[in-house]
Amino acid sequence: MLALLASTFVTVFLAELGDKTQLAIVSISGTSNRPGAVFAGSSFALVLASLVGAAAGGSLSSVVPTNSLQLAAAAGFLIIGARLILRSSATSAEAEPAPVSPEAAAGSVEAQDREPTTP
């Protein structure tokens, strides 16, 4: 029991560090002069979300075999990760400048070498 409690605590603690929830808490706390209320509200929200997850997991495990749940969760994370990688590579491809042809590059170098003309 203690080992399960400790491993769950460490896993959730490390997963929550630096995520968007923590950044939201930092921004809310920075705009408020009541960090205790922000802590209480965010703690209650995390406890409630964890309760929903634990209840759903417990209910599902009585209907669906544990190996199938783990496989479905792993597949879900793989799909989400693949979509994020594809979206990231598509975004970076859009951000790259268009390739310049050698003729255009040579023309721009020649234009830079010329003296500016004044009317």
C-alpha positions as CSV (number, residue, x, y, z in Angstrom):
1,M,0.0,0.0,0.0
2,L,2.8,2.5,0.9
3,A,4.8,1.6,-2.2
4,L,1.7,2.2,-4.4
5,L,1.1,5.6,-2.6
6,A,4.7,6.6,-3.0
7,S,5.0,5.6,-6.7
8,T,1.7,7.4,-7.5
9,F,2.8,10.5,-5.7
10,V,6.2,10.6,-7.5
11,T,4.6,9.9,-10.9
12,V,1.9,12.6,-10.6
13,F,4.3,15.1,-9.0
14,L,6.8,14.7,-11.8
15,A,4.1,14.8,-14.5
16,E,2.7,18.0,-13.2
17,L,5.9,19.9,-12.9
18,G,6.1,22.5,-15.6
19,D,2.9,21.6,-17.4
20,K,0.2,24.1,-18.5
21,T,-1.7,23.6,-15.2
22,Q,1.3,24.8,-13.2
23,L,1.9,27.7,-15.5
24,A,-1.8,28.7,-15.1
25,I,-1.4,28.6,-11.4
26,V,1.7,30.7,-11.5
27,S,-0.1,33.3,-13.7
28,I,-3.2,33.4,-11.5
29,S,-1.1,33.7,-8.4
30,G,1.0,36.4,-9.9
31,T,-2.1,38.5,-10.6
32,S,-3.6,37.9,-7.1
33,N,-2.6,39.0,-3.7
34,R,-4.1,35.8,-2.1
35,P,-1.7,32.9,-3.0
36,G,-3.4,30.7,-0.3
37,A,-6.7,30.9,-2.1
38,V,-5.0,30.0,-5.4
39,F,-3.3,27.0,-3.7
40,A,-6.6,25.8,-2.2
41,G,-8.5,26.1,-5.4
42,S,-5.9,24.4,-7.6
43,S,-5.4,21.7,-5.0
44,F,-9.1,21.0,-4.9
45,A,-9.2,20.9,-8.7
46,L,-6.3,18.4,-8.9
47,V,-7.9,16.2,-6.2
48,L,-11.2,16.2,-7.9
49,A,-9.7,15.4,-11.3
50,S,-7.6,12.6,-9.7
51,L,-10.8,11.3,-8.0
52,V,-12.6,11.1,-11.4
53,G,-9.6,9.4,-13.0
54,A,-9.3,6.9,-10.2
55,A,-13.0,6.1,-10.2
56,A,-13.1,5.8,-13.9
57,G,-10.1,3.5,-13.9
58,G,-11.5,1.4,-11.1
59,S,-14.9,1.1,-12.9
60,L,-13.3,0.3,-16.3
61,S,-11.0,-2.4,-14.8
62,S,-14.0,-4.3,-13.5
63,V,-15.4,-4.5,-17.1
64,V,-12.3,-4.4,-19.3
65,P,-9.2,-6.5,-18.7
66,T,-6.2,-4.5,-17.3
67,N,-3.9,-5.5,-20.1
68,S,-6.4,-4.1,-22.6
69,L,-6.7,-0.8,-20.6
70,Q,-2.9,-0.5,-20.6
71,L,-2.7,-1.2,-24.3
72,A,-5.4,1.4,-25.1
73,A,-3.7,4.0,-22.9
74,A,-0.3,3.3,-24.6
75,A,-1.9,3.5,-28.0
76,G,-3.6,6.8,-27.1
77,F,-0.3,8.3,-25.9
78,L,1.5,7.1,-29.1
79,I,-1.2,8.6,-31.3
80,I,-1.1,11.9,-29.4
81,G,2.7,12.0,-29.6
82,A,2.7,11.2,-33.3
83,R,0.2,13.9,-34.0
84,L,2.2,16.5,-32.0
85,I,5.4,15.5,-33.9
86,L,3.7,15.8,-37.3
87,R,2.1,19.1,-36.4
88,S,5.5,20.4,-35.1
89,S,7.3,19.3,-38.3
90,A,4.6,20.9,-40.5
91,T,4.8,24.1,-38.5
92,S,8.6,24.2,-38.8
93,A,8.4,23.5,-42.5
94,E,6.0,26.4,-43.0
95,A,8.4,28.7,-41.0
96,E,11.4,27.9,-43.1
97,P,12.2,30.4,-45.8
98,A,11.6,29.4,-49.4
99,P,14.8,28.1,-51.2
100,V,16.4,30.6,-53.4
101,S,17.6,29.6,-56.9
102,P,21.3,30.0,-57.7
103,E,20.4,32.6,-60.4
104,A,18.4,34.7,-58.0
105,A,21.1,34.4,-55.3
106,A,23.7,35.5,-57.9
107,G,21.6,38.4,-59.0
108,S,21.1,39.6,-55.4
109,V,24.9,39.4,-54.8
110,E,25.6,41.4,-58.0
111,A,23.0,44.0,-56.9
112,Q,24.8,44.3,-53.6
113,D,28.2,44.8,-55.3
114,R,27.0,47.7,-57.5
115,E,27.4,51.3,-56.3
116,P,24.2,53.0,-55.4
117,T,23.1,55.5,-58.0
118,T,21.8,58.9,-57.0
119,P,19.5,60.9,-59.3
